């Protein structure tokens, strides 16, 4: 299958299998006098993220090295052209393209039974001084650019598909509400089944918003609701776990009760709390309580445990991958719209790469490529390229 993993084949997969040809031709170009076709400016950024070259200067160097034809780029252009392009790019067509890819993936049975939407926030790209409207002061790191991210989780295929910045005077929870509202608008009310988040999202306004959008909720319970947490701890301490099983080398115990009273501002008629205890071979212990409004007849305790665990996908396959491998912390152009456009294009690149690697290339009984393997194969396909910069041998 390695012969199929090539930048030109990847481009064909994007245009034909994912039906993104129209988006590449008209991605929301806001330039007044464009001289370079928008499809080349968008595609070099997408393939650049997949090749793990986060900077505009690195993309310019790659094109100067003679790889335009292999990458599917019509002509060379400078990093300044990319700065100008992303600063004027309309963000809505990118979001619509991501939503169309997810809907197509669902129609093609790429997901499992329970489709979740995971939400979380993080800080990115710290700087010593503020240079754009999205810079927000941090008590230790100067100024940073915090974001909230939403991703498909719980399906065996984590696909981040939208991002929202929140600057001074804003908050992660407010940004997450905007993300969830926009996600349901783009994907439809029947796309996902539940939304999952940490204890920050265990608030009545957010849970009500999720319910109004046709979604169940799964959220961590902690000291933000001390009375309810204490009640759950006391009740489960007197009970034996209703289920025990092995997960890898870990031993899992689960408690489940669906007759707790919701706090006063939450209009749920009842509250279900699931507690799990995870014991590792070295005897280290992890335990947590999660609240949900999923009825017991729709999902058992082990299913709720799996849905709660899907919350970590946005950390591991979302933020960790994007920061450590694909350059989420790198500022390509310190301009508010350019920052947002680059983040959305990074989400699109990650979604394309994972669908290509784990679904399209994984046909047959062979193991799927790891991300590092596909990255290496794509670079090998550029083997005729030699950088025109002589190495410093001093």
TORTI-63166 format. One line per field, with one value per residue (C-alpha): residue number from 0; residue in one letter; x, y negated, z. Coordinates in steps of 0.05 Angstrom, whole numbers, plus 5000, padded with zeros to 4 digits. Layout:
BEGIN
seq	NUM / ...
type	A / ...
px	X / ...
py	Y / ...
pz	Z / ...
***
This chain:
BEGIN
seq	0 / 1 / 2 / 3 / 4 / 5 / 6 / 7 / 8 / 9 / 10 / 11 / 12 / 13 / 14 / 15 / 16 / 17 / 18 / 19 / 20 / 21 / 22 / 23 / 24 / 25 / 26 / 27 / 28 / 29 / 30 / 31 / 32 / 33 / 34 / 35 / 36 / 37 / 38 / 39 / 40 / 41 / 42 / 43 / 44 / 45 / 46 / 47 / 48 / 49 / 50 / 51 / 52 / 53 / 54 / 55 / 56 / 57 / 58 / 59 / 60 / 61 / 62 / 63 / 64 / 65 / 66 / 67 / 68 / 69 / 70 / 71 / 72 / 73 / 74 / 75 / 76 / 77 / 78 / 79 / 80 / 81 / 82 / 83 / 84 / 85 / 86 / 87 / 88 / 89 / 90 / 91 / 92 / 93 / 94 / 95 / 96 / 97 / 98 / 99 / 100 / 101 / 102 / 103 / 104 / 105 / 106 / 107 / 108 / 109 / 110 / 111 / 112 / 113 / 114 / 115 / 116 / 117 / 118 / 119 / 120 / 121 / 122 / 123 / 124 / 125 / 126 / 127 / 128 / 129 / 130 / 131 / 132 / 133 / 134 / 135 / 136 / 137 / 138 / 139 / 140 / 141 / 142 / 143 / 144 / 145 / 146 / 147 / 148 / 149 / 150 / 151 / 152 / 153 / 154 / 155 / 156 / 157 / 158 / 159 / 160 / 161 / 162 / 163 / 164 / 165 / 166 / 167 / 168 / 169 / 170 / 171 / 172 / 173 / 174 / 175 / 176 / 177 / 178 / 179 / 180 / 181 / 182 / 183 / 184 / 185 / 186 / 187 / 188 / 189 / 190 / 191 / 192 / 193 / 194 / 195 / 196 / 197 / 198 / 199 / 200 / 201 / 202 / 203 / 204 / 205 / 206 / 207 / 208 / 209 / 210 / 211 / 212 / 213 / 214 / 215 / 216 / 217 / 218 / 219 / 220 / 221 / 222 / 223 / 224 / 225 / 226 / 227 / 228 / 229 / 230 / 231 / 232 / 233 / 234 / 235 / 236 / 237 / 238 / 239 / 240 / 241 / 242 / 243 / 244 / 245 / 246 / 247 / 248 / 249 / 250 / 251 / 252 / 253 / 254 / 255 / 256 / 257 / 258 / 259 / 260 / 261 / 262 / 263 / 264 / 265 / 266 / 267 / 268 / 269 / 270 / 271 / 272 / 273 / 274 / 275 / 276 / 277 / 278 / 279 / 280 / 281 / 282 / 283 / 284 / 285 / 286 / 287 / 288 / 289 / 290 / 291 / 292 / 293 / 294 / 295 / 296 / 297 / 298 / 299 / 300 / 301 / 302 / 303 / 304 / 305 / 306 / 307 / 308 / 309 / 310 / 311 / 312 / 313 / 314 / 315 / 316 / 317 / 318 / 319 / 320 / 321 / 322 / 323 / 324 / 325 / 326 / 327 / 328 / 329 / 330 / 331 / 332 / 333 / 334 / 335 / 336 / 337 / 338 / 339 / 340 / 341 / 342 / 343 / 344 / 345 / 346 / 347 / 348 / 349 / 350 / 351 / 352 / 353 / 354 / 355 / 356 / 357 / 358 / 359 / 360 / 361 / 362 / 363 / 364 / 365 / 366 / 367 / 368 / 369 / 370 / 371 / 372 / 373 / 374 / 375 / 376 / 377 / 378 / 379 / 380 / 381 / 382 / 383 / 384 / 385 / 386 / 387 / 388 / 389 / 390 / 391 / 392 / 393
type	X / X / X / X / X / X / X / X / X / X / X / X / X / X / X / X / X / X / X / X / X / X / X / X / X / X / X / X / X / X / X / X / X / X / X / X / X / X / X / X / X / X / X / X / X / X / X / X / X / X / X / X / X / X / X / X / X / X / X / X / X / X / X / X / X / X / X / X / X / X / X / X / X / X / X / X / X / X / X / X / X / X / X / X / X / X / X / X / X / X / X / X / X / X / X / X / X / X / X / X / X / X / X / X / X / X / X / X / X / X / X / X / X / X / X / X / X / X / X / X / X / X / X / X / X / X / X / X / X / X / X / X / X / X / X / X / X / X / X / X / X / X / X / X / X / X / X / X / X / X / X / X / X / X / X / X / X / X / X / X / X / X / X / X / X / X / X / X / X / X / X / X / X / X / X / X / X / X / X / X / X / X / X / X / X / X / X / X / X / X / X / X / X / X / X / X / X / X / X / X / X / X / X / X / X / X / X / X / X / X / X / X / X / X / X / X / X / X / X / X / X / X / X / X / X / X / X / X / X / X / X / X / X / X / X / X / X / X / X / X / X / X / X / X / X / X / X / X / X / X / X / X / X / X / X / X / X / X / X / X / X / X / X / X / X / X / X / X / X / X / X / X / X / X / X / X / X / X / X / X / X / X / X / X / X / X / X / X / X / X / X / X / X / X / X / X / X / X / X / X / X / X / X / X / X / X / X / X / X / X / X / X / X / X / X / X / X / X / X / X / X / X / X / X / X / X / X / X / X / X / X / X / X / X / X / X / X / X / X / X / X / X / X / X / X / X / X / X / X / X / X / X / X / X / X / X / X / X / X / X / X / X / X / X / X / X / X / X / X / X / X / X / X / X / X / X / X / X / X / X / X / X / X / X / X / X / X / X / X / X / X / X / X / X
px	5000 / 5060 / 5054 / 4986 / 5015 / 5040 / 5023 / 4989 / 4947 / 4931 / 4908 / 4863 / 4834 / 4818 / 4786 / 4748 / 4736 / 4724 / 4692 / 4734 / 4751 / 4701 / 4728 / 4800 / 4777 / 4736 / 4760 / 4735 / 4790 / 4784 / 4842 / 4824 / 4874 / 4894 / 4951 / 4963 / 4907 / 4874 / 4875 / 4951 / 4954 / 4906 / 4935 / 5007 / 4984 / 4945 / 5001 / 5051 / 5016 / 5014 / 5089 / 5097 / 5125 / 5087 / 5120 / 5105 / 5180 / 5189 / 5135 / 5169 / 5235 / 5202 / 5174 / 5240 / 5272 / 5235 / 5178 / 5119 / 5099 / 5104 / 5063 / 5011 / 5028 / 5025 / 5079 / 5126 / 5107 / 5134 / 5115 / 5088 / 5035 / 5012 / 5009 / 4967 / 4922 / 4906 / 4895 / 4839 / 4811 / 4738 / 4734 / 4664 / 4681 / 4734 / 4685 / 4634 / 4687 / 4704 / 4630 / 4619 / 4679 / 4651 / 4581 / 4611 / 4653 / 4590 / 4552 / 4611 / 4608 / 4674 / 4649 / 4625 / 4557 / 4565 / 4589 / 4613 / 4634 / 4692 / 4706 / 4766 / 4811 / 4885 / 4935 / 4979 / 5035 / 5061 / 5092 / 5126 / 5080 / 5011 / 5008 / 4937 / 4866 / 4870 / 4930 / 4911 / 4955 / 4979 / 5006 / 5070 / 5078 / 5067 / 5014 / 4985 / 4930 / 4879 / 4831 / 4774 / 4772 / 4716 / 4729 / 4693 / 4709 / 4689 / 4688 / 4759 / 4774 / 4788 / 4775 / 4782 / 4738 / 4730 / 4767 / 4747 / 4793 / 4777 / 4816 / 4811 / 4742 / 4722 / 4726 / 4735 / 4664 / 4635 / 4679 / 4656 / 4583 / 4595 / 4632 / 4576 / 4522 / 4560 / 4577 / 4505 / 4486 / 4537 / 4532 / 4458 / 4422 / 4426 / 4500 / 4526 / 4496 / 4531 / 4578 / 4634 / 4678 / 4714 / 4685 / 4684 / 4625 / 4584 / 4544 / 4469 / 4475 / 4521 / 4482 / 4418 / 4450 / 4471 / 4401 / 4369 / 4414 / 4390 / 4453 / 4463 / 4517 / 4574 / 4615 / 4664 / 4637 / 4686 / 4689 / 4651 / 4589 / 4614 / 4547 / 4530 / 4601 / 4599 / 4531 / 4556 / 4620 / 4581 / 4530 / 4581 / 4626 / 4571 / 4560 / 4599 / 4617 / 4564 / 4616 / 4690 / 4733 / 4803 / 4823 / 4892 / 4933 / 4888 / 4831 / 4767 / 4711 / 4646 / 4589 / 4525 / 4462 / 4410 / 4367 / 4406 / 4372 / 4399 / 4423 / 4372 / 4390 / 4394 / 4326 / 4341 / 4286 / 4340 / 4415 / 4457 / 4526 / 4577 / 4639 / 4699 / 4762 / 4822 / 4878 / 4944 / 4992 / 5037 / 4977 / 4968 / 4896 / 4854 / 4781 / 4729 / 4655 / 4617 / 4546 / 4502 / 4430 / 4436 / 4383 / 4407 / 4365 / 4404 / 4474 / 4501 / 4554 / 4611 / 4587 / 4585 / 4655 / 4678 / 4642 / 4674 / 4743 / 4733 / 4742 / 4817 / 4820 / 4817 / 4878 / 4919 / 4897 / 4878 / 4923 / 4983 / 4988 / 4974 / 5024 / 5081 / 5078 / 5039 / 5058 / 4996 / 5040 / 5074 / 5049 / 5053 / 5029 / 5012 / 4945 / 4878 / 4845 / 4908 / 4915 / 4844 / 4850 / 4915 / 4883 / 4823 / 4867 / 4907 / 4841 / 4825 / 4895 / 4891 / 4822 / 4846 / 4909 / 4871 / 4816 / 4868 / 4913 / 4863 / 4805 / 4826 / 4895 / 4873 / 4835 / 4850 / 4879 / 4943 / 4956 / 4942 / 5000 / 5022 / 5024 / 5100 / 5103 / 5058 / 5098 / 5162 / 5132 / 5108 / 5176 / 5210 / 5164 / 5198 / 5266 / 5287 / 5282 / 5347 / 5346 / 5382 / 5414 / 5484 / 5497 / 5539 / 5601 / 5640
py	5000 / 4953 / 4935 / 4904 / 4857 / 4800 / 4725 / 4730 / 4789 / 4752 / 4693 / 4739 / 4768 / 4698 / 4675 / 4738 / 4781 / 4723 / 4679 / 4618 / 4595 / 4539 / 4516 / 4515 / 4473 / 4425 / 4427 / 4357 / 4316 / 4244 / 4214 / 4155 / 4167 / 4241 / 4261 / 4331 / 4381 / 4394 / 4469 / 4469 / 4425 / 4470 / 4536 / 4519 / 4503 / 4568 / 4612 / 4571 / 4588 / 4662 / 4658 / 4624 / 4558 / 4507 / 4442 / 4402 / 4393 / 4469 / 4477 / 4425 / 4462 / 4527 / 4497 / 4465 / 4533 / 4556 / 4597 / 4557 / 4609 / 4667 / 4628 / 4607 / 4533 / 4494 / 4443 / 4418 / 4360 / 4327 / 4332 / 4261 / 4285 / 4335 / 4281 / 4236 / 4293 / 4319 / 4249 / 4238 / 4310 / 4321 / 4373 / 4398 / 4438 / 4477 / 4494 / 4516 / 4559 / 4593 / 4607 / 4636 / 4683 / 4708 / 4719 / 4758 / 4799 / 4817 / 4837 / 4882 / 4917 / 4889 / 4882 / 4928 / 4933 / 4874 / 4809 / 4757 / 4685 / 4670 / 4599 / 4571 / 4509 / 4496 / 4440 / 4433 / 4389 / 4350 / 4282 / 4228 / 4173 / 4166 / 4158 / 4176 / 4175 / 4248 / 4239 / 4252 / 4239 / 4299 / 4293 / 4332 / 4334 / 4262 / 4263 / 4325 / 4344 / 4389 / 4430 / 4479 / 4540 / 4587 / 4656 / 4720 / 4771 / 4839 / 4870 / 4898 / 4838 / 4770 / 4713 / 4641 / 4597 / 4528 / 4479 / 4416 / 4364 / 4327 / 4265 / 4216 / 4211 / 4278 / 4349 / 4421 / 4438 / 4382 / 4402 / 4475 / 4454 / 4418 / 4479 / 4527 / 4482 / 4475 / 4549 / 4571 / 4518 / 4545 / 4619 / 4626 / 4646 / 4721 / 4725 / 4737 / 4770 / 4737 / 4682 / 4695 / 4648 / 4639 / 4609 / 4539 / 4560 / 4589 / 4524 / 4516 / 4466 / 4511 / 4575 / 4540 / 4516 / 4587 / 4613 / 4559 / 4583 / 4655 / 4681 / 4721 / 4696 / 4731 / 4686 / 4695 / 4684 / 4653 / 4601 / 4550 / 4587 / 4609 / 4630 / 4676 / 4704 / 4719 / 4753 / 4797 / 4816 / 4836 / 4877 / 4914 / 4928 / 4972 / 5010 / 5062 / 5045 / 5067 / 5086 / 5105 / 5121 / 5117 / 5060 / 5078 / 5090 / 5047 / 5070 / 5029 / 5024 / 4985 / 4960 / 4932 / 4898 / 4859 / 4830 / 4771 / 4703 / 4650 / 4584 / 4528 / 4491 / 4555 / 4574 / 4648 / 4691 / 4739 / 4745 / 4806 / 4812 / 4864 / 4874 / 4914 / 4938 / 4957 / 4996 / 5003 / 5062 / 5018 / 5008 / 4935 / 4914 / 4868 / 4855 / 4805 / 4789 / 4769 / 4742 / 4756 / 4755 / 4817 / 4866 / 4933 / 4971 / 4935 / 4945 / 4989 / 4970 / 4997 / 4955 / 4892 / 4908 / 4911 / 4845 / 4811 / 4837 / 4808 / 4740 / 4753 / 4760 / 4685 / 4680 / 4736 / 4738 / 4664 / 4617 / 4662 / 4682 / 4612 / 4579 / 4630 / 4653 / 4604 / 4536 / 4510 / 4468 / 4435 / 4368 / 4366 / 4294 / 4252 / 4228 / 4247 / 4273 / 4307 / 4343 / 4369 / 4390 / 4428 / 4465 / 4485 / 4508 / 4549 / 4582 / 4597 / 4625 / 4671 / 4695 / 4708 / 4744 / 4790 / 4808 / 4821 / 4862 / 4900 / 4909 / 4901 / 4934 / 4985 / 5031 / 5104 / 5143 / 5104 / 5059 / 4984 / 4936 / 4899 / 4824 / 4824 / 4878 / 4838 / 4775 / 4812 / 4843 / 4775 / 4745 / 4803 / 4788 / 4720 / 4755 / 4719 / 4653 / 4622 / 4560 / 4502 / 4480 / 4506 / 4535 / 4494 / 4537 / 4486
pz	5000 / 5006 / 4932 / 4947 / 5000 / 4956 / 4957 / 4889 / 4912 / 4976 / 4934 / 4893 / 4957 / 4983 / 4918 / 4898 / 4959 / 5007 / 4953 / 4971 / 4901 / 4904 / 4971 / 4945 / 4885 / 4928 / 5000 / 5018 / 4987 / 5011 / 4971 / 4927 / 4871 / 4874 / 4829 / 4857 / 4854 / 4921 / 4912 / 4913 / 4975 / 5012 / 4990 / 5007 / 5078 / 5085 / 5058 / 5098 / 5163 / 5143 / 5128 / 5196 / 5169 / 5210 / 5186 / 5123 / 5112 / 5114 / 5061 / 5017 / 5024 / 5006 / 4942 / 4924 / 4931 / 4868 / 4896 / 4869 / 4817 / 4867 / 4918 / 4867 / 4869 / 4804 / 4819 / 4873 / 4918 / 4981 / 5053 / 5047 / 4999 / 5051 / 5104 / 5061 / 5040 / 5110 / 5138 / 5087 / 5087 / 5105 / 5160 / 5147 / 5083 / 5122 / 5176 / 5124 / 5090 / 5156 / 5170 / 5101 / 5111 / 5177 / 5149 / 5091 / 5139 / 5179 / 5116 / 5097 / 5165 / 5190 / 5261 / 5315 / 5350 / 5399 / 5367 / 5417 / 5414 / 5461 / 5485 / 5520 / 5523 / 5523 / 5518 / 5456 / 5428 / 5488 / 5473 / 5515 / 5490 / 5459 / 5384 / 5365 / 5392 / 5412 / 5459 / 5532 / 5592 / 5630 / 5701 / 5685 / 5609 / 5589 / 5534 / 5502 / 5454 / 5489 / 5448 / 5457 / 5411 / 5392 / 5365 / 5345 / 5400 / 5423 / 5354 / 5348 / 5303 / 5336 / 5287 / 5311 / 5268 / 5298 / 5343 / 5379 / 5408 / 5472 / 5491 / 5548 / 5578 / 5550 / 5578 / 5556 / 5575 / 5533 / 5474 / 5483 / 5480 / 5415 / 5388 / 5407 / 5378 / 5312 / 5309 / 5314 / 5263 / 5213 / 5227 / 5243 / 5307 / 5291 / 5276 / 5347 / 5409 / 5467 / 5488 / 5539 / 5579 / 5645 / 5708 / 5678 / 5635 / 5693 / 5697 / 5686 / 5628 / 5588 / 5602 / 5583 / 5518 / 5501 / 5515 / 5472 / 5415 / 5422 / 5457 / 5520 / 5567 / 5604 / 5651 / 5708 / 5778 / 5828 / 5884 / 5842 / 5869 / 5938 / 5966 / 5908 / 5906 / 5981 / 5973 / 5917 / 5954 / 6016 / 5978 / 5935 / 5995 / 6023 / 5958 / 5920 / 5848 / 5799 / 5747 / 5747 / 5686 / 5658 / 5611 / 5584 / 5647 / 5691 / 5735 / 5730 / 5780 / 5767 / 5809 / 5778 / 5805 / 5767 / 5824 / 5849 / 5855 / 5808 / 5839 / 5841 / 5776 / 5734 / 5706 / 5696 / 5728 / 5753 / 5755 / 5739 / 5771 / 5749 / 5790 / 5766 / 5799 / 5756 / 5788 / 5750 / 5758 / 5802 / 5849 / 5830 / 5834 / 5791 / 5807 / 5784 / 5786 / 5723 / 5715 / 5656 / 5633 / 5589 / 5613 / 5639 / 5587 / 5531 / 5558 / 5613 / 5664 / 5621 / 5562 / 5605 / 5629 / 5556 / 5539 / 5599 / 5579 / 5509 / 5541 / 5541 / 5465 / 5457 / 5501 / 5471 / 5398 / 5397 / 5436 / 5447 / 5374 / 5347 / 5393 / 5393 / 5320 / 5277 / 5303 / 5339 / 5384 / 5324 / 5301 / 5225 / 5222 / 5284 / 5258 / 5290 / 5227 / 5203 / 5270 / 5266 / 5193 / 5208 / 5266 / 5224 / 5167 / 5218 / 5240 / 5167 / 5155 / 5216 / 5194 / 5123 / 5148 / 5195 / 5147 / 5093 / 5138 / 5181 / 5133 / 5061 / 5064 / 5115 / 5069 / 5077 / 5135 / 5142 / 5202 / 5190 / 5182 / 5243 / 5235 / 5236 / 5181 / 5134 / 5149 / 5130 / 5066 / 5042 / 5053 / 5017 / 4957 / 4954 / 4950 / 4886 / 4923 / 4947 / 4988 / 4954 / 5019 / 5030 / 5099 / 5147 / 5157 / 5198
***
